[in-house]
Amino acid sequence: MAEINIVHINQDVLNKAWEIFEKYSDKDFPFTDCTSFIVIEMLGINEVFSFDKHFEQYGFVRLPIL
């Protein structure tokens, strides 16, 4: 059976996401993606399953590789 972890977004995560949102304004990252970036980094993950190019632009390995 697969394990599911629920991650609650606290003020610290929101603050860090906002920093990314402002720093990379040229990339048009949605704020929700910025929040995901922080959570993914907190979990020590570097590969993500997504069709969203923003994850690759931020520096993650995006799967599936197209």
PyMOL Python script that loads the backbone (N, CA, C, O; Angstrom):
from pymol import cmd

cmd.read_pdbstr("""\
ATOM      1  N   MET A   1       0.840  -1.174   0.000  1.00  0.00           N
ATOM      2  CA  MET A   1       0.000   0.000   0.000  1.00  0.00           C
ATOM      3  C   MET A   1       0.886   1.238   0.000  1.00  0.00           C
ATOM      4  O   MET A   1       1.905   1.282   0.690  1.00  0.00           O
ATOM      5  N   ALA A   2       0.494   2.239  -0.775  1.00  0.00           N
ATOM      6  CA  ALA A   2       1.255   3.486  -0.876  1.00  0.00           C
ATOM      7  C   ALA A   2       1.077   4.325   0.387  1.00  0.00           C
ATOM      8  O   ALA A   2       0.035   4.291   1.041  1.00  0.00           O
ATOM      9  N   GLU A   3       2.108   5.061   0.698  1.00  0.00           N
ATOM     10  CA  GLU A   3       2.063   5.951   1.854  1.00  0.00           C
ATOM     11  C   GLU A   3       1.774   7.368   1.371  1.00  0.00           C
ATOM     12  O   GLU A   3       2.334   7.822   0.373  1.00  0.00           O
ATOM     13  N   ILE A   4       0.912   8.045   2.073  1.00  0.00           N
ATOM     14  CA  ILE A   4       0.577   9.428   1.743  1.00  0.00           C
ATOM     15  C   ILE A   4       0.937  10.300   2.935  1.00  0.00           C
ATOM     16  O   ILE A   4       0.549  10.016   4.068  1.00  0.00           O
ATOM     17  N   ASN A   5       1.677  11.357   2.668  1.00  0.00           N
ATOM     18  CA  ASN A   5       2.029  12.324   3.700  1.00  0.00           C
ATOM     19  C   ASN A   5       1.330  13.637   3.395  1.00  0.00           C
ATOM     20  O   ASN A   5       1.399  14.136   2.272  1.00  0.00           O
ATOM     21  N   ILE A   6       0.675  14.185   4.369  1.00  0.00           N
ATOM     22  CA  ILE A   6       0.041  15.487   4.220  1.00  0.00           C
ATOM     23  C   ILE A   6       0.971  16.524   4.836  1.00  0.00           C
ATOM     24  O   ILE A   6       1.362  16.409   5.998  1.00  0.00           O
ATOM     25  N   VAL A   7       1.317  17.528   4.055  1.00  0.00           N
ATOM     26  CA  VAL A   7       2.212  18.579   4.514  1.00  0.00           C
ATOM     27  C   VAL A   7       1.391  19.841   4.702  1.00  0.00           C
ATOM     28  O   VAL A   7       0.772  20.340   3.762  1.00  0.00           O
ATOM     29  N   HIS A   8       1.390  20.346   5.909  1.00  0.00           N
ATOM     30  CA  HIS A   8       0.672  21.580   6.207  1.00  0.00           C
ATOM     31  C   HIS A   8       1.592  22.765   5.942  1.00  0.00           C
ATOM     32  O   HIS A   8       2.759  22.765   6.336  1.00  0.00           O
ATOM     33  N   ILE A   9       1.057  23.755   5.283  1.00  0.00           N
ATOM     34  CA  ILE A   9       1.837  24.928   4.926  1.00  0.00           C
ATOM     35  C   ILE A   9       1.745  25.951   6.059  1.00  0.00           C
ATOM     36  O   ILE A   9       0.667  26.449   6.386  1.00  0.00           O
ATOM     37  N   ASN A  10       2.900  26.247   6.642  1.00  0.00           N
ATOM     38  CA  ASN A  10       2.931  27.222   7.737  1.00  0.00           C
ATOM     39  C   ASN A  10       3.454  28.570   7.217  1.00  0.00           C
ATOM     40  O   ASN A  10       3.773  28.711   6.036  1.00  0.00           O
ATOM     41  N   GLN A  11       3.534  29.528   8.099  1.00  0.00           N
ATOM     42  CA  GLN A  11       3.954  30.873   7.708  1.00  0.00           C
ATOM     43  C   GLN A  11       5.385  30.895   7.178  1.00  0.00           C
ATOM     44  O   GLN A  11       5.695  31.664   6.268  1.00  0.00           O
ATOM     45  N   ASP A  12       6.255  30.064   7.737  1.00  0.00           N
ATOM     46  CA  ASP A  12       7.641  30.000   7.270  1.00  0.00           C
ATOM     47  C   ASP A  12       7.700  29.552   5.806  1.00  0.00           C
ATOM     48  O   ASP A  12       8.441  30.128   5.009  1.00  0.00           O
ATOM     49  N   VAL A  13       6.932  28.540   5.461  1.00  0.00           N
ATOM     50  CA  VAL A  13       6.879  28.058   4.077  1.00  0.00           C
ATOM     51  C   VAL A  13       6.322  29.152   3.166  1.00  0.00           C
ATOM     52  O   VAL A  13       6.850  29.383   2.078  1.00  0.00           O
ATOM     53  N   LEU A  14       5.266  29.818   3.601  1.00  0.00           N
ATOM     54  CA  LEU A  14       4.690  30.900   2.802  1.00  0.00           C
ATOM     55  C   LEU A  14       5.690  32.030   2.579  1.00  0.00           C
ATOM     56  O   LEU A  14       5.778  32.575   1.478  1.00  0.00           O
ATOM     57  N   ASN A  15       6.443  32.383   3.619  1.00  0.00           N
ATOM     58  CA  ASN A  15       7.446  33.441   3.489  1.00  0.00           C
ATOM     59  C   ASN A  15       8.538  33.064   2.492  1.00  0.00           C
ATOM     60  O   ASN A  15       8.940  33.883   1.665  1.00  0.00           O
ATOM     61  N   LYS A  16       9.016  31.823   2.572  1.00  0.00           N
ATOM     62  CA  LYS A  16      10.053  31.362   1.647  1.00  0.00           C
ATOM     63  C   LYS A  16       9.515  31.282   0.221  1.00  0.00           C
ATOM     64  O   LYS A  16      10.224  31.605  -0.732  1.00  0.00           O
ATOM     65  N   ALA A  17       8.276  30.857   0.077  1.00  0.00           N
ATOM     66  CA  ALA A  17       7.652  30.796  -1.245  1.00  0.00           C
ATOM     67  C   ALA A  17       7.524  32.190  -1.837  1.00  0.00           C
ATOM     68  O   ALA A  17       7.739  32.385  -3.033  1.00  0.00           O
ATOM     69  N   TRP A  18       7.177  33.152  -1.006  1.00  0.00           N
ATOM     70  CA  TRP A  18       7.051  34.537  -1.490  1.00  0.00           C
ATOM     71  C   TRP A  18       8.402  35.072  -1.961  1.00  0.00           C
ATOM     72  O   TRP A  18       8.472  35.810  -2.944  1.00  0.00           O
ATOM     73  N   GLU A  19       9.481  34.698  -1.255  1.00  0.00           N
ATOM     74  CA  GLU A  19      10.825  35.114  -1.668  1.00  0.00           C
ATOM     75  C   GLU A  19      11.156  34.583  -3.060  1.00  0.00           C
ATOM     76  O   GLU A  19      11.711  35.301  -3.891  1.00  0.00           O
ATOM     77  N   ILE A  20      10.812  33.321  -3.306  1.00  0.00           N
ATOM     78  CA  ILE A  20      11.035  32.730  -4.633  1.00  0.00           C
ATOM     79  C   ILE A  20      10.169  33.437  -5.670  1.00  0.00           C
ATOM     80  O   ILE A  20      10.636  33.757  -6.764  1.00  0.00           O
ATOM     81  N   PHE A  21       8.918  33.676  -5.326  1.00  0.00           N
ATOM     82  CA  PHE A  21       7.972  34.333  -6.226  1.00  0.00           C
ATOM     83  C   PHE A  21       8.512  35.686  -6.682  1.00  0.00           C
ATOM     84  O   PHE A  21       8.410  36.032  -7.859  1.00  0.00           O
ATOM     85  N   GLU A  22       9.082  36.446  -5.758  1.00  0.00           N
ATOM     86  CA  GLU A  22       9.641  37.754  -6.100  1.00  0.00           C
ATOM     87  C   GLU A  22      10.984  37.640  -6.825  1.00  0.00           C
ATOM     88  O   GLU A  22      11.238  38.370  -7.783  1.00  0.00           O
ATOM     89  N   LYS A  23      11.837  36.728  -6.369  1.00  0.00           N
ATOM     90  CA  LYS A  23      13.181  36.581  -6.945  1.00  0.00           C
ATOM     91  C   LYS A  23      13.136  36.146  -8.408  1.00  0.00           C
ATOM     92  O   LYS A  23      13.933  36.612  -9.222  1.00  0.00           O
ATOM     93  N   TYR A  24      12.207  35.255  -8.738  1.00  0.00           N
ATOM     94  CA  TYR A  24      12.128  34.706 -10.086  1.00  0.00           C
ATOM     95  C   TYR A  24      10.918  35.252 -10.847  1.00  0.00           C
ATOM     96  O   TYR A  24      10.255  34.513 -11.574  1.00  0.00           O
ATOM     97  N   SER A  25      10.636  36.530 -10.681  1.00  0.00           N
ATOM     98  CA  SER A  25       9.463  37.121 -11.330  1.00  0.00           C
ATOM     99  C   SER A  25       9.543  37.033 -12.857  1.00  0.00           C
ATOM    100  O   SER A  25       8.517  37.089 -13.534  1.00  0.00           O
ATOM    101  N   ASP A  26      10.747  36.897 -13.397  1.00  0.00           N
ATOM    102  CA  ASP A  26      10.905  36.767 -14.850  1.00  0.00           C
ATOM    103  C   ASP A  26      10.445  35.408 -15.370  1.00  0.00           C
ATOM    104  O   ASP A  26      10.257  35.245 -16.576  1.00  0.00           O
ATOM    105  N   LYS A  27      10.262  34.439 -14.489  1.00  0.00           N
ATOM    106  CA  LYS A  27       9.852  33.085 -14.887  1.00  0.00           C
ATOM    107  C   LYS A  27       8.339  32.886 -14.862  1.00  0.00           C
ATOM    108  O   LYS A  27       7.847  31.866 -15.345  1.00  0.00           O
ATOM    109  N   ASP A  28       7.605  33.827 -14.317  1.00  0.00           N
ATOM    110  CA  ASP A  28       6.147  33.702 -14.202  1.00  0.00           C
ATOM    111  C   ASP A  28       5.716  32.466 -13.409  1.00  0.00           C
ATOM    112  O   ASP A  28       4.717  31.826 -13.738  1.00  0.00           O
ATOM    113  N   PHE A  29       6.485  32.133 -12.352  1.00  0.00           N
ATOM    114  CA  PHE A  29       6.095  31.015 -11.493  1.00  0.00           C
ATOM    115  C   PHE A  29       4.812  31.383 -10.748  1.00  0.00           C
ATOM    116  O   PHE A  29       4.749  32.439 -10.119  1.00  0.00           O
ATOM    117  N   PRO A  30       3.791  30.530 -10.810  1.00  0.00           N
ATOM    118  CA  PRO A  30       2.627  30.771  -9.943  1.00  0.00           C
ATOM    119  C   PRO A  30       3.036  30.596  -8.483  1.00  0.00           C
ATOM    120  O   PRO A  30       3.952  29.832  -8.180  1.00  0.00           O
ATOM    121  N   PHE A  31       2.365  31.298  -7.587  1.00  0.00           N
ATOM    122  CA  PHE A  31       2.700  31.203  -6.170  1.00  0.00           C
ATOM    123  C   PHE A  31       2.541  29.772  -5.658  1.00  0.00           C
ATOM    124  O   PHE A  31       3.307  29.336  -4.799  1.00  0.00           O
ATOM    125  N   THR A  32       1.563  29.043  -6.172  1.00  0.00           N
ATOM    126  CA  THR A  32       1.385  27.649  -5.739  1.00  0.00           C
ATOM    127  C   THR A  32       2.605  26.805  -6.101  1.00  0.00           C
ATOM    128  O   THR A  32       2.997  25.929  -5.330  1.00  0.00           O
ATOM    129  N   ASP A  33       3.212  27.058  -7.265  1.00  0.00           N
ATOM    130  CA  ASP A  33       4.435  26.337  -7.629  1.00  0.00           C
ATOM    131  C   ASP A  33       5.558  26.693  -6.661  1.00  0.00           C
ATOM    132  O   ASP A  33       6.314  25.817  -6.241  1.00  0.00           O
ATOM    133  N   CYS A  34       5.672  27.956  -6.307  1.00  0.00           N
ATOM    134  CA  CYS A  34       6.715  28.383  -5.368  1.00  0.00           C
ATOM    135  C   CYS A  34       6.555  27.676  -4.027  1.00  0.00           C
ATOM    136  O   CYS A  34       7.541  27.282  -3.403  1.00  0.00           O
ATOM    137  N   THR A  35       5.323  27.519  -3.593  1.00  0.00           N
ATOM    138  CA  THR A  35       5.050  26.803  -2.350  1.00  0.00           C
ATOM    139  C   THR A  35       5.483  25.347  -2.492  1.00  0.00           C
ATOM    140  O   THR A  35       6.092  24.784  -1.583  1.00  0.00           O
ATOM    141  N   SER A  36       5.170  24.744  -3.629  1.00  0.00           N
ATOM    142  CA  SER A  36       5.584  23.356  -3.883  1.00  0.00           C
ATOM    143  C   SER A  36       7.093  23.230  -3.892  1.00  0.00           C
ATOM    144  O   SER A  36       7.635  22.262  -3.358  1.00  0.00           O
ATOM    145  N   PHE A  37       7.788  24.199  -4.496  1.00  0.00           N
ATOM    146  CA  PHE A  37       9.254  24.155  -4.529  1.00  0.00           C
ATOM    147  C   PHE A  37       9.823  24.051  -3.119  1.00  0.00           C
ATOM    148  O   PHE A  37      10.730  23.258  -2.865  1.00  0.00           O
ATOM    149  N   ILE A  38       9.288  24.850  -2.209  1.00  0.00           N
ATOM    150  CA  ILE A  38       9.786  24.861  -0.833  1.00  0.00           C
ATOM    151  C   ILE A  38       9.538  23.512  -0.164  1.00  0.00           C
ATOM    152  O   ILE A  38      10.435  22.962   0.476  1.00  0.00           O
ATOM    153  N   VAL A  39       8.340  22.982  -0.307  1.00  0.00           N
ATOM    154  CA  VAL A  39       8.010  21.695   0.317  1.00  0.00           C
ATOM    155  C   VAL A  39       8.889  20.586  -0.257  1.00  0.00           C
ATOM    156  O   VAL A  39       9.391  19.743   0.487  1.00  0.00           O
ATOM    157  N   ILE A  40       9.076  20.583  -1.564  1.00  0.00           N
ATOM    158  CA  ILE A  40       9.909  19.569  -2.212  1.00  0.00           C
ATOM    159  C   ILE A  40      11.338  19.651  -1.682  1.00  0.00           C
ATOM    160  O   ILE A  40      11.956  18.627  -1.391  1.00  0.00           O
ATOM    161  N   GLU A  41      11.858  20.866  -1.558  1.00  0.00           N
ATOM    162  CA  GLU A  41      13.209  21.031  -1.008  1.00  0.00           C
ATOM    163  C   GLU A  41      13.269  20.565   0.441  1.00  0.00           C
ATOM    164  O   GLU A  41      14.235  19.913   0.840  1.00  0.00           O
ATOM    165  N   MET A  42      12.250  20.890   1.234  1.00  0.00           N
ATOM    166  CA  MET A  42      12.224  20.471   2.645  1.00  0.00           C
ATOM    167  C   MET A  42      12.258  18.951   2.768  1.00  0.00           C
ATOM    168  O   MET A  42      12.848  18.415   3.706  1.00  0.00           O
ATOM    169  N   LEU A  43      11.633  18.264   1.830  1.00  0.00           N
ATOM    170  CA  LEU A  43      11.583  16.808   1.855  1.00  0.00           C
ATOM    171  C   LEU A  43      12.813  16.159   1.223  1.00  0.00           C
ATOM    172  O   LEU A  43      12.940  14.934   1.220  1.00  0.00           O
ATOM    173  N   GLY A  44      13.721  16.982   0.687  1.00  0.00           N
ATOM    174  CA  GLY A  44      14.945  16.454   0.097  1.00  0.00           C
ATOM    175  C   GLY A  44      14.731  15.735  -1.216  1.00  0.00           C
ATOM    176  O   GLY A  44      15.483  14.823  -1.559  1.00  0.00           O
ATOM    177  N   ILE A  45      13.723  16.135  -1.945  1.00  0.00           N
ATOM    178  CA  ILE A  45      13.387  15.498  -3.221  1.00  0.00           C
ATOM    179  C   ILE A  45      14.008  16.314  -4.348  1.00  0.00           C
ATOM    180  O   ILE A  45      14.011  17.544  -4.294  1.00  0.00           O
ATOM    181  N   ASN A  46      14.539  15.630  -5.379  1.00  0.00           N
ATOM    182  CA  ASN A  46      15.069  16.374  -6.521  1.00  0.00           C
ATOM    183  C   ASN A  46      14.435  15.964  -7.846  1.00  0.00           C
ATOM    184  O   ASN A  46      14.699  16.587  -8.874  1.00  0.00           O
ATOM    185  N   GLU A  47      13.602  14.921  -7.835  1.00  0.00           N
ATOM    186  CA  GLU A  47      12.884  14.497  -9.036  1.00  0.00           C
ATOM    187  C   GLU A  47      11.387  14.636  -8.790  1.00  0.00           C
ATOM    188  O   GLU A  47      10.879  14.208  -7.753  1.00  0.00           O
ATOM    189  N   VAL A  48      10.685  15.234  -9.746  1.00  0.00           N
ATOM    190  CA  VAL A  48       9.244  15.433  -9.607  1.00  0.00           C
ATOM    191  C   VAL A  48       8.538  14.936 -10.857  1.00  0.00           C
ATOM    192  O   VAL A  48       9.059  15.060 -11.965  1.00  0.00           O
ATOM    193  N   PHE A  49       7.354  14.376 -10.674  1.00  0.00           N
ATOM    194  CA  PHE A  49       6.526  13.976 -11.803  1.00  0.00           C
ATOM    195  C   PHE A  49       5.605  15.135 -12.112  1.00  0.00           C
ATOM    196  O   PHE A  49       4.699  15.451 -11.341  1.00  0.00           O
ATOM    197  N   SER A  50       5.848  15.773 -13.260  1.00  0.00           N
ATOM    198  CA  SER A  50       5.062  16.947 -13.622  1.00  0.00           C
ATOM    199  C   SER A  50       5.219  17.234 -15.103  1.00  0.00           C
ATOM    200  O   SER A  50       6.271  16.984 -15.691  1.00  0.00           O
ATOM    201  N   PHE A  51       4.164  17.761 -15.694  1.00  0.00           N
ATOM    202  CA  PHE A  51       4.249  18.252 -17.065  1.00  0.00           C
ATOM    203  C   PHE A  51       4.464  19.768 -17.067  1.00  0.00           C
ATOM    204  O   PHE A  51       4.433  20.402 -18.121  1.00  0.00           O
ATOM    205  N   ASP A  52       4.679  20.336 -15.899  1.00  0.00           N
ATOM    206  CA  ASP A  52       4.848  21.774 -15.705  1.00  0.00           C
ATOM    207  C   ASP A  52       6.328  22.138 -15.811  1.00  0.00           C
ATOM    208  O   ASP A  52       7.133  21.709 -14.984  1.00  0.00           O
ATOM    209  N   LYS A  53       6.685  22.922 -16.818  1.00  0.00           N
ATOM    210  CA  LYS A  53       8.088  23.275 -17.060  1.00  0.00           C
ATOM    211  C   LYS A  53       8.715  24.083 -15.934  1.00  0.00           C
ATOM    212  O   LYS A  53       9.940  24.145 -15.829  1.00  0.00           O
ATOM    213  N   HIS A  54       7.898  24.700 -15.092  1.00  0.00           N
ATOM    214  CA  HIS A  54       8.431  25.539 -14.018  1.00  0.00           C
ATOM    215  C   HIS A  54       9.300  24.745 -13.044  1.00  0.00           C
ATOM    216  O   HIS A  54      10.274  25.275 -12.510  1.00  0.00           O
ATOM    217  N   PHE A  55       8.958  23.489 -12.811  1.00  0.00           N
ATOM    218  CA  PHE A  55       9.744  22.682 -11.875  1.00  0.00           C
ATOM    219  C   PHE A  55      11.153  22.446 -12.420  1.00  0.00           C
ATOM    220  O   PHE A  55      12.129  22.452 -11.670  1.00  0.00           O
ATOM    221  N   GLU A  56      11.243  22.240 -13.720  1.00  0.00           N
ATOM    222  CA  GLU A  56      12.551  22.070 -14.348  1.00  0.00           C
ATOM    223  C   GLU A  56      13.306  23.403 -14.374  1.00  0.00           C
ATOM    224  O   GLU A  56      14.515  23.434 -14.141  1.00  0.00           O
ATOM    225  N   GLN A  57      12.608  24.492 -14.652  1.00  0.00           N
ATOM    226  CA  GLN A  57      13.247  25.804 -14.662  1.00  0.00           C
ATOM    227  C   GLN A  57      13.827  26.143 -13.283  1.00  0.00           C
ATOM    228  O   GLN A  57      14.863  26.800 -13.181  1.00  0.00           O
ATOM    229  N   TYR A  58      13.146  25.687 -12.230  1.00  0.00           N
ATOM    230  CA  TYR A  58      13.630  25.969 -10.881  1.00  0.00           C
ATOM    231  C   TYR A  58      14.831  25.097 -10.507  1.00  0.00           C
ATOM    232  O   TYR A  58      15.594  25.437  -9.604  1.00  0.00           O
ATOM    233  N   GLY A  59      14.994  23.960 -11.217  1.00  0.00           N
ATOM    234  CA  GLY A  59      16.177  23.138 -10.977  1.00  0.00           C
ATOM    235  C   GLY A  59      15.915  21.684 -10.627  1.00  0.00           C
ATOM    236  O   GLY A  59      16.858  20.928 -10.392  1.00  0.00           O
ATOM    237  N   PHE A  60      14.658  21.281 -10.589  1.00  0.00           N
ATOM    238  CA  PHE A  60      14.353  19.875 -10.315  1.00  0.00           C
ATOM    239  C   PHE A  60      14.435  19.061 -11.592  1.00  0.00           C
ATOM    240  O   PHE A  60      14.299  19.601 -12.689  1.00  0.00           O
ATOM    241  N   VAL A  61      14.657  17.758 -11.451  1.00  0.00           N
ATOM    242  CA  VAL A  61      14.575  16.844 -12.576  1.00  0.00           C
ATOM    243  C   VAL A  61      13.081  16.535 -12.759  1.00  0.00           C
ATOM    244  O   VAL A  61      12.417  16.032 -11.853  1.00  0.00           O
ATOM    245  N   ARG A  62      12.581  16.850 -13.950  1.00  0.00           N
ATOM    246  CA  ARG A  62      11.141  16.685 -14.196  1.00  0.00           C
ATOM    247  C   ARG A  62      10.913  15.374 -14.952  1.00  0.00           C
ATOM    248  O   ARG A  62      11.494  15.139 -16.012  1.00  0.00           O
ATOM    249  N   LEU A  63      10.070  14.545 -14.390  1.00  0.00           N
ATOM    250  CA  LEU A  63       9.697  13.274 -15.007  1.00  0.00           C
ATOM    251  C   LEU A  63       8.233  13.350 -15.408  1.00  0.00           C
ATOM    252  O   LEU A  63       7.470  14.004 -14.698  1.00  0.00           O
ATOM    253  N   PRO A  64       7.801  12.752 -16.452  1.00  0.00           N
ATOM    254  CA  PRO A  64       8.622  12.001 -17.399  1.00  0.00           C
ATOM    255  C   PRO A  64       9.450  12.952 -18.247  1.00  0.00           C
ATOM    256  O   PRO A  64       9.044  14.080 -18.526  1.00  0.00           O
ATOM    257  N   ILE A  65      10.621  12.470 -18.649  1.00  0.00           N
ATOM    258  CA  ILE A  65      11.472  13.282 -19.498  1.00  0.00           C
ATOM    259  C   ILE A  65      10.918  13.201 -20.904  1.00  0.00           C
ATOM    260  O   ILE A  65      10.834  12.126 -21.499  1.00  0.00           O
ATOM    261  N   LEU A  66      10.543  14.350 -21.421  1.00  0.00           N
ATOM    262  CA  LEU A  66       9.924  14.402 -22.758  1.00  0.00           C
ATOM    263  C   LEU A  66      10.912  14.849 -23.814  1.00  0.00           C
ATOM    264  O   LEU A  66      10.558  14.947 -24.989  1.00  0.00           O
TER     265      LEU A  66
END
""", "prot")
cmd.dss("prot")
cmd.show_as("cartoon", "prot")
cmd.util.cbc("prot")
cmd.orient("prot")
